[in-house]
Amino acid sequence: MAHKDKLRSQRTGTIINATSKKMEKDVMKALDKTAEYIVGKFSVMLDHVSDLHLKDVVVELRERYHGVDFSYKFDSSSMRPDGGVLSIVSKDKKKYPILIAEVKNQGTNDLRAKEGLQKQAKGNAIERLGKNIIGFRTALLHESIFPFVCFGDGCDFAPDSSILDRVITISMFGELNKIRVHNE
């Protein structure tokens, strides 16, 4: 069996996979409650999409930043945050993202230790998070806010884990667990 096929079969039906699926459902429930609250409090129209296609991002970037060479390879490629993209819809039907939500379960070394197994390298979920943040930050360069939130869970987020510095780097060296309304 090829290495990648072996890894794939090892994840199917595992506790890690089940945990991630539950976390994704929970973030969607939270997003739904948030949307209900916003609509009830402010009487606005919201739009929710599960993904943002790279081709659409590049079209907007080219319109805003003439002379900059933005590209993508495939029309089907997209950024797909776990909670999707929640946007407020203006009277002229323009959409402004107000919440992009991710949830990451990172780390199995606690489970591996209980099984007497050696530690594994850290970081796969966080590296994917970094890719999405770069993409969404670029897509929203023109905005004064970056409405992105990530909920992290797992042993790799322990206070003594080097993953914390990876997340801090992804957040452009901003302090974790701090709400920033505007880009600093």
Secondary structure, 3 states (H helix, E strand, C coil): CCHHHHHHHHHCCCHHHHHHHHHHHHHHHHHHHHHHHHHHHHCCEEEEECCEEHHHHHHHHHHHCCCCCCCCCCCCCEECCCCCEEEEECCCCCEEEEEEEEEEECCCHHHHHHCCCCCCCCCHHHHHHHHHHHHHHHHCCCCCCCCEEEEEECHHHCCCCCHHHHHHHHCCCCCCCCCCCCCC
